[in-house]
Amino acid sequence: MIDDAKPNNKTAMPLSMLGPGEQGVIDNIGWGYRLKKRLEDMGLVPGVKIKIISSQERGALIVCVKDSRLVLGRGMAHKILVVPVN
């Protein structure tokens, strides 16, 4: 479960830059309609809190969104911009 947290006024960064245990609020999703639609269908929309469960230097990320765990490829995660939260 994701703790209630507030953005800490930092600029947006790619989701792939967050480490395990870190949280962010989705700010924007880049790179086309098909990707945005696919991520929307998974519940990844601007304003939603997301927490990194597992992230290796290479490979997929496991994230928690709305009490669900999702696996995202690193390339896809790099196109999701988030604002880190405390």
C-alpha positions in Angstrom: 0.0 0.0 0.0 1.2 3.5 -0.8 1.5 6.0 2.0 -0.2 9.4 1.6 2.6 11.7 0.6 2.9 15.1 -0.9 5.2 16.1 -3.8 8.3 17.9 -2.5 8.4 20.6 -5.3 11.1 18.8 -7.3 10.9 18.7 -11.0 9.6 15.6 -12.9 12.0 12.8 -13.6 11.7 9.4 -15.3 10.1 6.7 -13.2 13.1 4.5 -14.0 15.3 6.8 -11.9 13.5 6.1 -8.6 14.9 3.3 -6.4 13.2 0.6 -4.4 10.9 2.0 -1.8 10.8 5.5 -3.4 7.5 7.0 -4.4 6.3 9.5 -7.0 3.2 11.1 -8.4 2.8 10.6 -12.2 3.2 13.9 -13.9 3.2 13.0 -17.6 3.5 10.1 -20.0 5.4 10.7 -23.2 5.7 9.0 -26.5 2.4 8.5 -28.2 -1.2 7.6 -28.0 -0.7 3.8 -27.9 1.6 3.9 -24.9 -0.6 6.4 -23.0 -3.7 4.2 -23.7 -2.0 1.0 -22.6 -0.7 2.7 -19.3 -4.2 4.3 -18.7 -5.7 0.8 -19.0 -3.3 -0.3 -16.2 -4.3 2.6 -14.0 -1.2 4.7 -14.7 -2.5 8.2 -15.2 -1.3 11.7 -14.2 -1.9 12.4 -10.5 -1.6 8.8 -9.4 0.9 7.8 -6.7 3.3 5.0 -7.6 5.9 3.2 -5.5 8.9 1.2 -6.7 8.9 -2.3 -5.2 11.9 -3.7 -7.1 14.3 -2.1 -9.6 17.5 -3.6 -10.9 20.1 -1.8 -12.8 18.9 -3.5 -15.9 15.5 -5.1 -16.7 12.0 -4.6 -15.5 10.6 -2.6 -12.5 7.9 -3.9 -10.2 5.7 -1.0 -9.0 2.7 -0.6 -6.8 -0.2 1.4 -8.0 -3.6 1.6 -6.2 -2.8 -1.6 -4.2 -1.9 -3.5 -7.4 1.6 -4.6 -8.5 2.6 -4.1 -12.1 5.7 -5.1 -14.0 7.0 -2.4 -16.4 9.9 -2.7 -18.8 12.7 -0.2 -18.2 12.1 1.5 -21.5 8.4 2.0 -20.7 9.3 3.2 -17.2 11.7 5.7 -18.6 8.8 7.4 -20.5 6.7 7.9 -17.4 7.6 11.2 -15.7 7.0 11.4 -12.0 7.5 14.0 -9.2 9.2 12.3 -6.3 7.4 12.5 -2.9 8.7 12.2 0.7 
